[in-house]
Amino acid sequence: MTNRSKSLIYAAIIGLIIVAIFLGFLSSLTNPVSWILICVLVLIPVIYRKTANNNLITWKKEYSVGIEHIDQDHQKLISLLNRFTTAYDYAMSEEFEKDALNDLVNYTKYHFEREEKLMEKYDYPDFAEHKKQHIEMIKQVDHFANLYQQQGHDALNEISDFLTNWLINHINGTDKRYSKYLNDKGVH
């Protein structure tokens, strides 16, 4: 069951409970059923959060590469990835899905350029290999964007899974390697 379906079911349940509360209060303000239903109504958001499939990434301190503006870029990428994942999970409008994907792709390219300029400026020894990973990632993202143009919403799950895994692995892998080098050069 998708998150969108769950949301609709919860909304319907909430609507029915509100009607039942109202009808119960019509008979008497001391009707215990209405008060019990109010308690149930208050608990529904808690139950929903517990049962929701949460695919969102939370920034963790261990993702930090020790360079403030790069960490800020990574946090922005995670935020955009979460927006994109939400677009998929809740089957938002096609326009919202496209915007979320385009924003993520564009910011990823922008971030890669900033990262590459920094590595180039400080003559990072593995710059060529790191840049090669960026080029491969952009090719893959462009492939997914084309796949989305062909298949629409159905392509988003594959894109979301790939980007989530790639981003976290890239930050914790190759980005951590250059950060040590740049930190030693005084970049923070």
N, C-alpha and C positions, 0 to 999 in steps of 0.2 A: 504494500500500500504506500503510495507516495505521500510526501508531507502535505501536498495540496489537498489530497483526499482526506487525510486526518484532520486538517484544519477545517474543512467543510463539515465533517462529522461533528467535531467539537462545537462549531458554530451552531449547528442544528440543535445539538443537545442543550447548549446554553439558551437558545431561543425557547425551547420547550420548557426548560426549568423556569425561565422568567415568566412565561404564560401561566405555569402551574402555581408559582408564587403569587402572582396577581390574583388568580382565581381563588386561591386559598385565603388571601387577605380580604376578598370580597365577602366571604362568609364570616370572618372574624379576625381581628388583629392578633388574637392570642392563639390562632391555629398553629399547633406544633409542627405540622407538616411543612408549612411555609417557612418556618424558622430553620428546620432541618435542611430544606432545599437551598436556603440562603447560604448555609454552611457548605453544602456541596458545591454551590456556585463559586464560592471563594476558593475552594480546593481545586477546581478544574484547571486553572493556569499552572498550578504546581504539578498536577498529574500530566498535563500536556508536555511540560518541560522534561519530565522524567521519561516520557515515551517517545519524544521527538527524536528523529534520526539527525543528530548534529554532526554534520560533515565540516563544520567551520574550524579553521585553524586559529589558535590563540598564540600570540607572540610570546615566546619564552626567552628568558634571559640567556639561555644557552645558544640561542640563534645569533646573538650579538657577535659581530666580527671585530668589535673594538674601534670602529671608525664611525663617528656619529652620523654623518650624512648618508653613509651606505646603510647603516642600521635603519635610518628613517626611510630610505628607499625600500628596504626589505619589508618594513612595517606597512608601507603604502601598498606594496605588491600583495602582501597577505590580505590587506583590507579589500583590495580590488578582486582578489581571488575569492574571498568570502562572498562578495557581492555577486560575482559570477556564479558561484556554487548555489547561492540562494535563488538566483534566477532560474537555475535548473531545478533545484529541489521543489520549488513551489510553482513550476511551470508558468512563469510570468509571461507577459506579452512578448511577442516576437521582437518588438522594438526595444524593450528593456533587455532582453537576452543579447541582442546585437550590440547595444550600447555597452553592456557590461563586458562582453568579449572584446570589443574594439578598445575600450578604455584599458583593459588588462594588457592587450597586445601592444598598444602604443606606449604605455608606461614601462613595459618590459624592455622595449627597444630603447627608450630614453635612459633607463637605468643602466642597460648594458653599455651604452655610449659613455655615460659618466664613469662607470667602473673601468672601462678600457682606457679612457683618457688618464685616469689616476694611475693605473698600472704602467702605462706608457711613460708618463711624466717621471716616475720613480724607477724606470728601467727594470720592471719586474721580470725575472728570468724565465718564467713560464707563461709570459704574456701570450705568445702565439697559440699555445695549447688552450689557454683559457678562452681566448677569442674564438677559437675553433668550436669550443663547446657552445658559446653564444650563437654562433652562426648556425650550428646544427639545431639548437633550440628554436631559433626563429624559423628555420625551414619547417620544423615539426608544427609549430604554432600556425604558420601559414597554411600548412596541409590541413590542420584542424579547422581553420577558418573556411577553407574551401569545402571541407566535409560538411560544415554547418550550413553553408549556402546550398548544398545539395540535399542534405537530409533533414535540416531544421533541428528542432528540439531534440530528436532522438540521438544526435551526435554529441550533445553536451555532456553526457555522463562520462564518456571516454575522455573528452577534453579536460573536464574537471579533475578526474582521477590522475591523468598524466601530469597536469600542471601542478597539482598539489604535491605529488611525489617528487617531481623534478625540482621544484623550488626548494623544498626542505632539504633534499639531498645535496643540491648545489650550494646552498648556504652553508650547511654543515660540512661539506666536503671541500670543493675547490676554493670557495670564498674564504674559508678559514685559513687555507694555506697562504693566500696572498695577504691576508690581514696581518699575519705574524710578520711577514717581510716588511709591509708598509708601517706597521707599528714600530718596528726596529728603526725605520727611517724617520720616525717622529710624527707620523700621520695618525691622528686620533679622532 
